[in-house]
Amino acid sequence: MFLQNYIRQAGGVSANALVTLSRFGLSCAFLGLRGQDEAGTLLEMDFSQNNVCTRCYLTDPSYITPESFLIVDPDRGERSAL
């Protein structure tokens, strides 16, 4: 197996739900903690671009924003999470 393509996207169950609800016109806000890192910045930018309020999305330089890596087999349409 080898990597054919790499795409970095913001997401997660809560984040995806908030963005979806916001796109349907509902007012949404994320209350949570992020690290002062690339993953936290990516998620905050995605929220901002999709009109999800981030006033209560707090930054803690000592915290590491969680990340997941998904591998998708394009031939079988199966995915695995790391």
C-alpha positions in Angstrom: 0.0 0.0 0.0 1.3 3.5 -0.8 -0.1 7.0 -0.4 -1.6 8.3 -3.7 -3.1 11.5 -2.3 -3.1 13.5 0.9 -5.8 16.0 1.9 -6.0 17.7 5.3 -9.5 18.7 6.4 -11.1 19.9 9.5 -13.8 17.7 11.0 -15.0 15.5 13.7 -18.5 14.5 14.7 -19.3 17.8 16.6 -17.5 20.0 14.1 -19.2 18.4 11.1 -22.6 18.7 12.8 -22.1 22.4 13.6 -21.0 23.2 10.0 -24.0 21.3 8.5 -26.5 23.0 10.8 -24.9 26.4 10.1 -25.2 25.8 6.3 -29.0 25.1 6.9 -29.2 28.6 8.4 -29.1 27.8 12.2 -27.0 29.9 14.5 -24.2 27.6 15.9 -21.3 28.0 18.2 -18.4 25.8 19.3 -17.4 25.8 23.0 -14.1 24.0 23.5 -10.4 24.1 23.8 -7.7 24.0 21.1 -4.0 24.1 21.1 -1.9 26.9 19.6 -1.1 24.6 16.7 -1.9 24.0 13.1 -4.8 21.6 13.7 -6.5 24.1 16.0 -6.0 26.9 13.5 -7.4 24.8 10.7 -10.5 23.9 12.7 -11.1 27.5 13.7 -10.7 28.7 10.1 -13.2 26.1 9.0 -15.7 27.2 11.6 -15.2 30.9 10.6 -15.7 30.2 6.9 -18.9 28.3 7.7 -20.4 31.0 10.1 -19.9 28.9 13.3 -19.2 31.2 16.2 -15.8 30.7 17.8 -15.9 33.3 20.7 -15.8 30.4 23.2 -13.2 28.3 21.3 -10.4 28.9 23.7 -6.7 28.5 23.0 -4.2 26.9 25.4 -0.6 26.9 24.3 0.1 23.8 26.4 -2.8 21.8 24.8 -2.4 19.7 21.6 -5.4 19.7 19.4 -6.5 16.1 18.7 -6.2 14.8 15.1 -7.2 11.6 13.3 -5.9 10.2 10.1 -8.2 8.3 7.8 -6.9 6.0 5.0 -9.3 5.3 2.2 -9.0 2.4 -0.2 -10.3 3.9 -3.4 -10.8 0.5 -5.1 -13.0 -0.9 -2.3 -14.3 2.4 -0.8 -13.2 1.3 2.7 -11.7 3.5 5.3 -9.5 2.9 8.3 -8.8 5.4 11.1 -5.4 5.7 12.7 
